[in-house]
Amino acid sequence: MSSKIVIENLNCLCSSIISKDRIAYILYPIEMLQDWIEVTAKKHHITIVVITGMDWQNVFSPWPARGVPKGDPDFKGESPQFLQCLQRKVIPYIETSLNINNNPERSLIGVSMSGLFALWQWMICDTFTNIASLSGSFWYEGFLSWIKQQSIPQKSGEGYFLLGDKESNAKTFSTVGTNTQEVVSILKSAGIKVEYQIVPGNHYSNPISRLNKAFSALFPEIHQ
């Protein structure tokens, strides 16, 4: 049965299936995955930790930006602080609590704004070997320009990107399709192994199905 760890005001739901070799952290907006993580952890032979309770708009914004849609509160740009919190407090505490002490392969799965964060942190550190960005918020002000200016690091792991085919229809976020495609092209050109899928639906469609696709892509040797 899954267990809950609370640290730094974050709710961390941990699978009862514990792999000493690899662990997947999922940054998710709400607590709804308790049954799913048990099935998926067993299927892929991986420890799964779902983290909720974040200040969603601010901790996943890499720098301050205007609110979207217009009139919404501005983004505060607190990703650097949140990344440090993960690295220095959350991850060590969780892995010690679960008796995972051998520096496992870590993967980070993000959705929407946390999908943006997943890629942002991958470009600046090696805390996570693999990432998945599901409907990543690559419309974010300045992000495409920022990644174009980066010296893309070499990555031993893989990146998985997914977008709903109706997401670009939303006027405010209309650039998300072209920006995601360009991000994927930049990573591939740098020699990073990347998979990109366009699936039916809008931003909120079929969340469990999309998570399943991410796990099957990142861990194909386990998934049958």
N, C-alpha and C positions, 0 to 999 in steps of 0.2 A: 504494500500500500504506500502511496506517495506520502511524503512528509513536507512540512513547511518550516522554513527558516526565515526569521525576520532579522534584517540587518540594515542599518542606515535608513530605516523607514521603508525599506523595500521588502515586498513579499516574494519569497523564493520558493516555488513549489518544485520539489525534487522527486525524481522517479525512484521507486524501490529497486529497480534494476540498476546495478552499479557496475560500470566498466572502469577498470583501473587505467585503461589506455586512452579513452577518448570521451569527451564530454561536450554536449551541445547546450549553449545558453540561448534562450529565446527571450527577446525583449518584446513583451506583449502588452496591449492596452488594458485588458480586463482579465479577471480570473475565470477561465472557462475550459481549461484544458486538462483537468485532473484525470479523467478516464483515458483521454487520448495519449497522454505521456506514457502511461503504463504499457499500452499496446505497442506504441512506437519504439520505446526503449528496448522492449523485448525483441521486436522485429529486426531492429538494426544493431542490437548488442552495443548500446551506447547509453551513457548516463545523460539524462535530460533535466535541465533546470529552467523553469519558466519564471521570469522576473517581471513583476508588475508593481504598480504603486508609484511610478515615476511622475514627475511634472512633465508630462509628455511633450508639450510644445517647446519647453525651454532646454531640457537636458539633452535633447537630440538635435538642437540647432547649433551648428559649428561656430557661428559668429552671429552677432546681432543683425537683425533684418526687419524690414517692415512686415506688419501682420498681413496674413492672407486668409480669407478674402479681405479686401480693403475695409478698414474700420475695425478689424479684429486686433487684439493686443499684439504689440510687437514681439518678435522672438528675442530672447535675451542672450542667446549664444553661450550656453553653459556646457556644451559638450566636453571641452577640455577638463573641467572639474569632474564631470560624471565619469569620464574615462579613468581619471586618477582614482576615483572612488572604487570603480570596478577592479582595477589592477591592484590597488594597495589594501583594500578592505574586503570587498564582496567575494571576489574569486578565492583569495587565500582562506577566508573563513569557511566558505562553502566546501571547498575541496578538503580542508582539514576535517570538517564535520562529517564528511562522507568517507573519510579515510582514503582519499585519493592523494597520494603523496609523491607520485613519480613523474611529475610534469607531463600530464597527458596532452594529447592533441586536442586543442580547443576549437570549436566552431561557434560562430555567432550568427543567429538568424534574427533579422529585423523586418518589421512591417511598417510601411508608410514612413513616418519620420524616423523610426528606429532603423528602417532599411537604409535611409540616408546616413544615419550615424554608423551603421555597420561598414559601409564603404569608406566613409571619412576616416574612421580609426584604422582601417586596413592599410590606408595609404601612408600612415605615419608611425605605425608600430607593428610588432609581430606577436601581440598577445594571443591573437586568434589565427589559426592556420587557414581555416576555410570560413567563407561568409556566404550567407544567402540574403538577398534584398528583395522582398516581396512588395511590389507596388511602391518602391522606394521614392521618396519625395525629391526627385532630381530636378523639379521645377524651382527648388529653393534658390533664392536670390544670390547670385554670384558663384553657385556651386560648379556649374559647367566650366566657367572661366577658371576657377581655382584648379580643377583637376587637369585642365589643359596646360596649366603652368607648372604642374608637378613633374619631378623626375620620378617616373613610375617605378616603384621598387620591385625587385624580383620576389616572386612568391612561390613557395613550394606547394601551397595548397590551391584550392579551387574557389571560384566565385560562381554563384548561381543567381540569376536575375529573372524576375517574372513580372509581367504587367497584364492587366485586363484589357481586352481589345476596345472597351468603351471608355477607358479612363481619360483619354485625350479629348473626349467630347465635352468634358466639363470646362467651361470657358476660362475660369480662373487658373486651371491647371493644364491648359491645352498644350504646353510645351513638354509635358512629362514623357510622351512617346518618343519624340525626336531626341530629347536629352538623354533618355535611357539608352536608346540605340547608339548615340554618340559615345556615351560612357563605356558601353560594352566594346565598341570598336577600338577605343583608346587602349583598353586593357588587353584586348586580343593582340593589338599591334605591338604591345610591349612584351608579348610572349606569355601572358598569364592565361591559364586554362579557365575559360569562361563558358557557361551555357546560358542562353537567353531564351525564354519561352513567352509567347503571347498566348493567353488563355481567354476563354469567353468571360464576359462580365465586366462590372464596374469595379470601383475601388474596394467595395466591401463584400464582393461576391465570394462565396465558397471558401471561407478561410481555412477550414480543415483540409480540404482537397489541395489547396495551395501549399500548405505546410507539408503534406505528404509528398508532393512533387519535389519540394526542396530537399527533403531527407533522401528520397530516392536518387536525386541527382548527386548529392554530396557523398552518399555512402552506397554506391551501386553494387559493390562487392558483397554487401550483406543482404540487400533487398533482392528478393526473388519474384 
